[in-house]
Amino acid sequence: MLNPLHQFEISPIFKMNIGNLDVSFTNSSVSVLAAVAVVYVFFSLCLRKRKLVPDRLQACVEVAYTFITQLIDDNVGTKGLRYFPFVFSVFFFILLGNLLGLVPYMFTFTSHIIVTFTLAMVVFLFVTILGICLHGFRFFTIFAPKGLPKFLVPVIVPIELISYMSRPISLSVRLFANMMAGHTMMKVFAGFAAMLGIFGVAPIAVNVILTGFETAIAVIQAYIFTILTCVYLNDAVHLH
Protein backbone atom coordinates (compact mmCIF):
# COMPACT_ATOMS: atom_id res chain seq x y z
CA MET A 1 0.00 0.00 0.00
CA LEU A 2 3.04 2.30 0.43
CA ASN A 3 4.06 1.78 -3.19
CA PRO A 4 3.65 5.29 -4.73
CA LEU A 5 2.80 3.75 -8.12
CA HIS A 6 0.08 1.48 -6.74
CA GLN A 7 -2.50 4.27 -7.19
CA PHE A 8 -2.06 4.13 -10.98
CA GLU A 9 -2.90 0.45 -11.33
CA ILE A 10 -6.08 -0.28 -13.24
CA SER A 11 -8.12 -2.97 -11.50
CA PRO A 12 -11.34 -4.54 -12.80
CA ILE A 13 -14.57 -4.14 -10.85
CA PHE A 14 -16.74 -6.24 -13.17
CA LYS A 15 -14.81 -8.56 -15.45
CA MET A 16 -16.22 -8.81 -18.98
CA ASN A 17 -14.81 -10.34 -22.14
CA ILE A 18 -16.01 -10.19 -25.74
CA GLY A 19 -14.09 -12.99 -27.41
CA ASN A 20 -10.42 -12.29 -26.69
CA LEU A 21 -11.13 -8.61 -25.95
CA ASP A 22 -11.14 -7.57 -22.30
CA VAL A 23 -13.86 -4.92 -21.80
CA SER A 24 -13.97 -5.09 -18.00
CA PHE A 25 -15.50 -2.23 -16.03
CA THR A 26 -12.56 -0.83 -14.06
CA ASN A 27 -11.72 1.80 -11.44
CA SER A 28 -10.72 4.05 -14.33
CA SER A 29 -14.16 3.58 -15.90
CA VAL A 30 -15.78 4.61 -12.62
CA SER A 31 -13.75 7.83 -12.50
CA VAL A 32 -14.55 8.69 -16.13
CA LEU A 33 -18.27 8.18 -15.54
CA ALA A 34 -18.06 10.14 -12.28
CA ALA A 35 -16.42 13.09 -14.06
CA VAL A 36 -19.13 13.14 -16.72
CA ALA A 37 -21.89 12.71 -14.12
CA VAL A 38 -20.59 15.52 -11.88
CA VAL A 39 -20.44 17.97 -14.78
CA TYR A 40 -23.88 16.98 -16.04
CA VAL A 41 -25.58 17.05 -12.63
CA PHE A 42 -23.91 20.30 -11.58
CA PHE A 43 -24.92 22.24 -14.68
CA SER A 44 -28.39 20.68 -14.75
CA LEU A 45 -29.08 21.70 -11.16
CA CYS A 46 -27.62 25.18 -11.59
CA LEU A 47 -29.73 25.87 -14.68
CA ARG A 48 -32.92 24.20 -13.48
CA LYS A 49 -34.44 27.52 -12.40
CA ARG A 50 -32.94 30.13 -14.66
CA LYS A 51 -33.48 33.66 -13.41
CA LEU A 52 -32.92 37.12 -14.81
CA VAL A 53 -31.03 37.95 -11.61
CA PRO A 54 -28.90 34.82 -11.09
CA ASP A 55 -28.43 33.13 -7.73
CA ARG A 56 -25.01 31.88 -6.66
CA LEU A 57 -25.19 28.56 -8.51
CA GLN A 58 -26.42 30.13 -11.73
CA ALA A 59 -23.71 32.80 -11.39
CA CYS A 60 -21.08 30.04 -11.25
CA VAL A 61 -22.37 28.58 -14.51
CA GLU A 62 -22.46 32.00 -16.14
CA VAL A 63 -18.87 32.64 -15.05
CA ALA A 64 -17.82 29.29 -16.55
CA TYR A 65 -19.68 30.11 -19.78
CA THR A 66 -18.09 33.57 -19.97
CA PHE A 67 -14.63 32.15 -19.25
CA ILE A 68 -14.75 29.63 -22.10
CA THR A 69 -16.38 32.13 -24.46
CA GLN A 70 -13.67 34.70 -23.75
CA LEU A 71 -10.98 32.05 -24.17
CA ILE A 72 -12.29 31.15 -27.62
CA ASP A 73 -12.85 34.76 -28.66
CA ASP A 74 -9.30 35.77 -27.64
CA ASN A 75 -7.61 32.88 -29.45
CA VAL A 76 -9.89 32.07 -32.39
CA GLY A 77 -12.19 35.05 -32.81
CA THR A 78 -15.95 35.17 -33.22
CA LYS A 79 -15.82 32.47 -35.90
CA GLY A 80 -14.62 30.05 -33.28
CA LEU A 81 -17.66 30.47 -31.03
CA ARG A 82 -19.57 27.86 -33.03
CA TYR A 83 -17.15 25.29 -31.58
CA PHE A 84 -17.93 26.35 -28.00
CA PRO A 85 -19.54 22.98 -27.03
CA PHE A 86 -16.39 21.10 -28.04
CA VAL A 87 -13.99 23.38 -26.17
CA PHE A 88 -16.31 23.55 -23.15
CA SER A 89 -16.52 19.74 -22.98
CA VAL A 90 -12.74 19.32 -23.28
CA PHE A 91 -12.03 21.79 -20.47
CA PHE A 92 -14.49 20.41 -17.92
CA PHE A 93 -13.81 16.76 -18.68
CA ILE A 94 -10.09 17.25 -18.05
CA LEU A 95 -10.69 19.54 -15.08
CA LEU A 96 -12.95 17.01 -13.34
CA GLY A 97 -10.60 14.16 -14.22
CA ASN A 98 -7.75 16.05 -12.56
CA LEU A 99 -9.70 17.18 -9.49
CA LEU A 100 -11.46 13.88 -8.79
CA GLY A 101 -8.04 12.25 -8.60
CA LEU A 102 -7.44 14.27 -5.42
CA VAL A 103 -10.46 12.69 -3.74
CA PRO A 104 -9.51 9.68 -1.56
CA TYR A 105 -10.10 6.29 -3.23
CA MET A 106 -10.80 7.91 -6.61
CA PHE A 107 -8.70 7.13 -9.68
CA THR A 108 -6.87 9.83 -11.67
CA PHE A 109 -7.58 8.74 -15.24
CA THR A 110 -5.66 11.73 -16.64
CA SER A 111 -2.48 10.20 -15.15
CA HIS A 112 -2.55 7.52 -17.85
CA ILE A 113 -0.88 8.34 -21.16
CA ILE A 114 -3.43 6.32 -23.15
CA VAL A 115 -6.23 8.55 -21.86
CA THR A 116 -4.44 11.85 -22.44
CA PHE A 117 -3.17 10.69 -25.84
CA THR A 118 -6.71 9.72 -26.87
CA LEU A 119 -7.97 13.16 -25.82
CA ALA A 120 -5.13 14.82 -27.71
CA MET A 121 -5.86 12.71 -30.83
CA VAL A 122 -9.54 13.70 -30.67
CA VAL A 123 -8.50 17.37 -30.67
CA PHE A 124 -5.88 16.78 -33.39
CA LEU A 125 -8.25 14.90 -35.72
CA PHE A 126 -11.10 17.35 -35.11
CA VAL A 127 -8.92 20.35 -35.95
CA THR A 128 -7.35 18.67 -39.00
CA ILE A 129 -10.66 17.49 -40.46
CA LEU A 130 -12.22 20.88 -39.73
CA GLY A 131 -9.38 22.67 -41.52
CA ILE A 132 -9.74 20.45 -44.59
CA CYS A 133 -13.53 20.89 -44.63
CA LEU A 134 -13.23 24.69 -44.38
CA HIS A 135 -10.35 25.25 -46.78
CA GLY A 136 -9.97 22.11 -48.86
CA PHE A 137 -6.41 21.49 -50.03
CA ARG A 138 -5.53 25.10 -49.15
CA PHE A 139 -5.34 23.88 -45.56
CA PHE A 140 -1.97 22.29 -46.30
CA THR A 141 -0.50 25.73 -46.97
CA ILE A 142 -0.25 25.89 -43.19
CA PHE A 143 3.07 24.07 -43.59
CA ALA A 144 4.46 26.88 -45.78
CA PRO A 145 3.92 30.27 -44.08
CA LYS A 146 2.86 33.14 -46.31
CA GLY A 147 5.79 35.06 -47.77
CA LEU A 148 8.20 32.15 -47.33
CA PRO A 149 11.03 32.33 -49.93
CA LYS A 150 10.88 29.40 -52.32
CA PHE A 151 14.42 28.27 -51.58
CA LEU A 152 13.45 27.76 -47.92
CA VAL A 153 10.39 25.61 -48.69
CA PRO A 154 12.32 22.27 -48.62
CA VAL A 155 13.65 23.19 -45.17
CA ILE A 156 10.64 24.84 -43.51
CA VAL A 157 7.88 22.48 -44.71
CA PRO A 158 9.37 19.33 -43.07
CA ILE A 159 9.96 21.29 -39.84
CA GLU A 160 6.37 22.58 -39.84
CA LEU A 161 5.06 19.09 -40.65
CA ILE A 162 7.00 17.50 -37.79
CA SER A 163 5.82 20.27 -35.45
CA TYR A 164 2.20 19.73 -36.51
CA MET A 165 2.34 15.94 -36.19
CA SER A 166 3.92 16.20 -32.72
CA ARG A 167 0.95 18.14 -31.32
CA PRO A 168 -0.84 15.07 -29.92
CA ILE A 169 2.38 13.96 -28.21
CA SER A 170 3.10 17.34 -26.60
CA LEU A 171 -0.53 17.75 -25.49
CA SER A 172 -0.80 14.29 -23.98
CA VAL A 173 2.64 14.03 -22.34
CA ARG A 174 2.33 17.43 -20.63
CA LEU A 175 -0.95 16.51 -18.93
CA PHE A 176 -0.01 12.91 -18.13
CA ALA A 177 3.43 13.81 -16.71
CA ASN A 178 2.14 16.57 -14.45
CA MET A 179 -0.66 14.44 -13.03
CA MET A 180 1.49 11.37 -12.50
CA ALA A 181 4.44 13.24 -10.97
CA GLY A 182 2.30 15.25 -8.55
CA HIS A 183 0.30 12.28 -7.31
CA THR A 184 3.46 10.17 -6.94
CA MET A 185 5.06 12.86 -4.80
CA MET A 186 1.98 13.09 -2.59
CA LYS A 187 2.00 9.32 -2.11
CA VAL A 188 5.70 9.34 -1.22
CA PHE A 189 5.22 11.91 1.55
CA ALA A 190 2.11 10.06 2.77
CA GLY A 191 4.26 6.93 3.01
CA PHE A 192 6.85 8.82 5.07
CA ALA A 193 4.11 9.99 7.44
CA ALA A 194 2.80 6.43 7.83
CA MET A 195 6.28 5.04 8.56
CA LEU A 196 7.20 7.76 11.07
CA GLY A 197 3.97 7.47 13.05
CA ILE A 198 3.63 10.26 15.61
CA PHE A 199 6.81 11.84 14.24
CA GLY A 200 5.29 12.19 10.78
CA VAL A 201 4.03 15.74 11.34
CA ALA A 202 6.48 17.26 8.84
CA PRO A 203 5.56 14.91 5.93
CA ILE A 204 1.86 15.48 6.68
CA ALA A 205 2.39 19.25 6.57
CA VAL A 206 4.22 18.91 3.26
CA ASN A 207 1.38 16.76 1.93
CA VAL A 208 -1.19 19.40 2.89
CA ILE A 209 0.83 21.97 0.96
CA LEU A 210 1.20 19.56 -1.97
CA THR A 211 -2.57 19.02 -2.02
CA GLY A 212 -3.13 22.74 -2.51
CA PHE A 213 -0.37 22.82 -5.10
CA GLU A 214 -1.84 19.83 -6.96
CA THR A 215 -5.28 21.45 -6.96
CA ALA A 216 -3.78 24.49 -8.66
CA ILE A 217 -1.89 22.27 -11.13
CA ALA A 218 -5.12 20.39 -11.93
CA VAL A 219 -6.82 23.64 -12.93
CA ILE A 220 -3.78 25.02 -14.77
CA GLN A 221 -3.26 21.84 -16.80
CA ALA A 222 -6.92 21.82 -17.88
CA TYR A 223 -6.53 25.47 -18.86
CA ILE A 224 -3.31 24.84 -20.83
CA PHE A 225 -4.84 21.87 -22.69
CA THR A 226 -7.89 23.97 -23.56
CA ILE A 227 -6.00 27.09 -24.63
CA LEU A 228 -3.77 24.99 -26.91
CA THR A 229 -6.92 23.44 -28.35
CA CYS A 230 -8.10 26.98 -29.13
CA VAL A 231 -4.74 27.84 -30.73
CA TYR A 232 -5.00 24.78 -32.96
CA LEU A 233 -8.59 25.71 -33.80
CA ASN A 234 -7.37 29.14 -34.83
CA ASP A 235 -4.91 27.54 -37.28
CA ALA A 236 -7.74 25.45 -38.76
CA VAL A 237 -10.18 28.36 -39.07
CA HIS A 238 -7.83 31.14 -40.20
CA LEU A 239 -4.74 29.27 -41.47
CA HIS A 240 -1.71 31.60 -41.23
C-alpha positions, 0 to 999 in steps of 0.5 A: 500500500506504500508503493507510490505507483500502486495508485495508478494500477487499473483494476477490474470491478466487473470482469467482462470479455467479448471474445479475446477482448477484455472490456472489464468495467474498471476503477478508471471507468468509474472515474470517467463516468463520475467526471461526466456525471458531476459535470452533467448534474452540476450544470443541470441543477444550476440551470434548473431555475434560470433567473434574470437575476442569477443566484449563486449557482447560476452565477457560477455557470455563467462565469464558466460560460463567460470564461470559455467564451472569452478564451475562444474569442481571444484565441480564435475570434468570433468564428470560433464560437460555433465550436464552443460545445467542443472546447467547453466539454474538453475543459471540464472533462479534463478539469474534473478528471484532474480534481477527482483524482485528489479525492480519496479512493478515486482514480486519476484517469488523466495520469494515464498516457493512453487517456491523455493521448486519446484526448489529444488525438480527438483534438488533433483529428477534429482540428485537422478534419475541420481545416480540410472541410473549411479550406480544402487542399488550401489547408496544407499551406499551413506548412508553408507560411505566407511570404516564405522564400521558395528556396526555404520551402524544402527546409521549412515544410518538413519542420512545420510538418513534424511540429504539426504531427507532434501536437498530440504527443506534446498535449498528452505528455504534458498533462499525463506527466504533471498528473502522475508526478504530482500524485506520486510525490503526494503518495511518497510523503504520505508513506513517510508519514505512515512510517514515522507514526507520531513523528510524521508531522512534517511529511503530513504538513508537506502533503497538505501543501502539496494538495493545494499545489496539486489542486492548482496544477489540476486547474492550470493543466486543464486550462493549458490543454484547452487554450492549446486546443483553441490555438490549434482551432485558430490555425484550422479556421484562419490558417496563417 
